[in-house]
Amino acid sequence: MKPRTIHLAALFMVLIATPALAQPANKRAEKEARGYLTPCHFAAAHKQVMCLQNQANFVETYVYAKAGDVSSMSSTAASFSPPSPREEPDFSLGLPVDQVQACAWRIVTADASRATPNASLTQDMVRYACQALSGRRQDAAAARADHLEQELRTSPASLPPPPTAEELKGLDSTVHPLVAN
């Protein structure tokens, strides 16, 4: 075989294998996300349901963030942040609070959105998320951000495929949004 043929064959194999390689990355991301969660044990049923929903949303968002979705990266950073005093307390039930992770994900979000119109706002979020950390914890956040960016470059998770026609079957596509008169 000629070198060009070998190169093309190798490229073809990589393209075929990429979705299969992303599946283990998705499983790793899901397992990693679940590792941050604490069990939901609430006597009030509505709090238990909210906790479980928060956790399911966190895991899904974390996998999307590990796939490179910038909005999900920002949401993951927000999930790791302490809830604000103005925030509805049930919105953070069952979610981890880890300021080093919050800072790291803000750094990754800022780096991923450098060329967007929101870049300066994202940089402000980095400063806000990281300013309360000691120097040692800021170093840990920077190291974690470097690790996350390396993972995103070398073995990202994959976004789930769009719904199939069969999955969309039965949905009413004639519904119009509500608008004020």
Secondary structure by P-SEA (a helix, b strand, c coil): ccaaaaaaaaaaaaaaaaaaaaaaaaaaaaaaaaaaccccccccaaaaaaaaaaaaaaaaaaaaaaaccaaaaaaaaaaaccccccccccccccbbbbaaaaaaaaaaaaaaaccccaaaaaaaaaaaacccccaaaaaaaaaaaaaaaaaaacbbbbccccccccccccccccccccccc
